[in-house]
């Protein structure tokens, strides 16, 4: 239990710290941190349950994009404000570092394994963001069409 609390606190401060570096509006700092916490806890719990880190990264970024989309509508701000900070805990920077370190140390096979895994995780993060955007567009389009149909019914 203590491990989860530490994970949440560290992911919050990492996300909020990146948000400060990128000059997000002060009123959204707390929410940017929460986006990162939500995405990281999804990733962490899925990997703890035995899911591969590539798939867990996909689901984490998917949830990050959905929450960022909702916050962007709520605060009437661009979605990117919430995504940039929120995605930071999922970025495989340590794995990319290990890939380069192994290549420099002439351990090309291990470097290739780390590099490929970092590439796959990065692709999964991007796909999670794209799928969430498409999903949200479909949801909001269906809501708009339902409202239009209801307005037609009430006008008659």
C-alpha positions in Angstrom: 0.0 0.0 0.0 2.8 2.4 0.8 4.4 1.6 -2.6 1.2 2.8 -4.3 1.1 6.1 -2.3 4.8 6.7 -3.2 4.0 6.0 -6.9 1.1 8.5 -6.8 3.1 11.3 -5.1 6.1 11.0 -7.3 4.0 10.8 -10.5 2.0 13.9 -9.3 5.2 16.0 -8.7 6.8 14.8 -11.9 3.8 15.8 -14.0 3.2 19.1 -12.2 6.9 19.9 -12.5 6.9 19.4 -16.2 3.7 21.4 -16.4 5.5 24.3 -14.6 8.5 24.0 -17.1 6.0 24.3 -20.0 4.3 27.3 -18.4 0.8 25.9 -18.2 -1.7 28.3 -16.5 -1.5 28.2 -12.7 -5.1 27.3 -12.3 -4.6 24.0 -14.2 -1.4 22.8 -12.4 -3.3 20.6 -9.9 -5.4 19.1 -12.8 -2.3 18.5 -14.9 -0.8 16.6 -11.9 -4.0 14.6 -11.6 -3.9 13.6 -15.2 -0.4 12.2 -14.7 -1.4 10.4 -11.6 -4.4 8.8 -13.2 -2.4 7.6 -16.2 0.5 6.3 -14.1 -1.8 4.4 -11.7 -3.5 2.7 -14.6 -0.1 1.8 -16.0 1.3 0.7 -12.6 -1.7 -1.4 -11.6 -1.8 -3.2 -15.0 1.9 -4.0 -14.9 1.5 -5.3 -11.3 -1.3 -7.6 -12.6 1.1 -9.0 -15.1 0.2 -7.1 -18.3 3.1 -6.3 -20.7 4.4 -2.8 -20.3 3.7 -2.0 -24.0 0.0 -2.8 -23.5 -0.1 -1.0 -20.1 1.4 2.1 -21.7 -1.3 2.0 -24.4 -4.1 1.9 -21.8 -2.4 4.5 -19.6 -2.1 7.0 -22.5 -5.6 6.2 -23.6 -7.0 7.2 -20.2 -4.7 10.2 -20.0 -6.1 11.5 -23.3 -9.7 11.0 -22.3 -9.2 12.8 -19.0 -7.2 15.6 -20.8 -10.0 15.9 -23.3 -12.6 16.3 -20.5 -10.4 18.8 -18.6 -9.8 20.8 -21.9 -13.6 21.1 -22.4 -14.1 22.0 -18.7 -11.5 24.7 -18.6 -11.9 25.8 -22.3 -8.2 25.3 -23.0 -6.2 23.2 -25.5 -5.9 19.5 -24.7 -2.2 19.6 -25.1 -1.9 21.5 -21.8 -3.0 18.4 -19.9 -1.5 15.8 -22.2 2.2 17.0 -22.3 2.6 16.8 -18.5 0.4 13.8 -18.1 2.2 11.6 -20.5 5.7 12.2 -18.9 5.5 9.4 -16.4 4.9 6.9 -19.2 7.8 8.0 -21.4 10.4 5.2 -21.6 13.4 7.5 -21.1 15.3 5.0 -18.9 14.9 2.3 -21.4 16.2 4.6 -24.2 19.1 5.5 -22.0 19.9 1.8 -21.5 19.7 1.2 -25.2 22.3 3.9 -26.0 24.5 2.8 -23.1 24.6 -0.8 -24.3 25.4 0.4 -27.9 28.2 2.5 -26.6 29.5 -0.5 -24.6 29.5 -2.6 -27.8 26.6 -4.8 -26.5 24.6 -4.3 -29.6 22.1 -7.2 -29.1 21.1 -5.9 -25.6 21.0 -2.3 -26.9 18.8 -3.4 -29.8 16.4 -5.2 -27.4 16.1 -2.1 -25.2 15.8 0.2 -28.2 13.0 -1.9 -29.7 11.1 -2.1 -26.5 11.4 1.7 -26.1 10.2 2.2 -29.6 7.2 -0.1 -29.0 6.3 1.7 -25.8 6.5 5.0 -27.6 4.3 3.7 -30.4 1.8 2.4 -27.8 1.6 5.8 -26.1 1.0 7.5 -29.5 -1.7 4.9 -30.4 -3.4 5.4 -27.1 -3.6 9.1 -27.6 -4.9 8.7 -31.2 -7.5 6.1 -30.3 -8.7 8.2 -27.3 -9.1 11.2 -29.6 -11.1 9.2 -32.1 -13.2 7.7 -29.4 -14.0 11.1 -27.9 -14.9 12.5 -31.3 -17.3 9.6 -31.9 -18.9 10.1 -28.4 -19.4 13.9 -28.8 -20.7 13.5 -32.4 -23.3 11.0 -31.2 -24.3 13.3 -28.4 -24.7 16.2 -30.8 -26.8 14.2 -33.2 -29.0 13.0 -30.3 -29.5 16.6 -29.2 -30.4 17.6 -32.8 -32.9 14.7 -33.0 -34.5 15.7 -29.7 -34.8 19.3 -30.8 -36.6 18.2 -34.0 -39.0 16.1 -32.0 -39.8 19.0 -29.6 -40.3 21.5 -32.5 -43.1 19.5 -33.9 
